[in-house]
Amino acid sequence: MRYAILADIHSNLEAFQAVIEDLSRRGGYQKILCLGDIVGYGPDPHACIELLKSNEHLCVAGNHDLAAVGAIDTRSFNPVAEEAARWTSQHLSEADRLYLGQLPLRAAEGRFTLVHGSPREPVWEYITSAQTAAESLAHFDTPYCLVGHTHVSAIFRCVDEKHSKCFLEDFPIDEGFELPHDRTIMNPGSVGQPRDWDPTASYAILDTEEHTIVRHRTPYDVAHTQEKMRRAGLPGHLIVRLNYGR
Ligand code: ZN
């Protein structure tokens, strides 16, 4: 089975569509594994939910998905994120609301656990260090875990589970590799709001027959998304950061 691994789409329809087109050019996919934050920040929450729903997919809830339907408190959001969350909640259909509201906090597909933040704290925790990755191991029981939330790609290879030792490795671009024998936590980076100083959309393709995973980047029409954000009155900081991927 060929899976598209997508995280943090964040209502960015142009980025999401560019990824779908890039996937088709690269031999297609059968199912999307989505790691949460479909909405929030960007100008097209409804269209992004619709596009996701038009695919066979499995998706977990991100903090922004839950905030948009009032399922979590946005007081811990920074003011810009809170403003975007309020805007998002006002631009969802009833069906969008129902869809976001029923997303699970964690899911499993074969040998993969899916969460937004971390398996220990699916909604809020960021796995940015090998230490946090190691502490996560006790909280899922599949060999592999797929996460998003940081908007930065990462591979945490956990070589010595008895001593909970993980190592942070780069998730290479366009270079597929065989899934490690060790338990591994993988983050494909963000489709709709990358934060690694590269404005292009980041995602991965998992092939469970070949036992390989590969990450790709694809450019999209950033200016078009920004124009829609301006018209929607979304915060300027969110508009500008798409230029830099930061
Ligand atoms: Zn996010």
Boltz pocket constraint, residues with backbone or C-beta under 6 A from the ligand:
constraints:
  - pocket:
      binder: B
      contacts: [[A, 8], [A, 10], [A, 36], [A, 37], [A, 62], [A, 64], [A, 149], [A, 150], [A, 151]]
      max_distance: 6.0
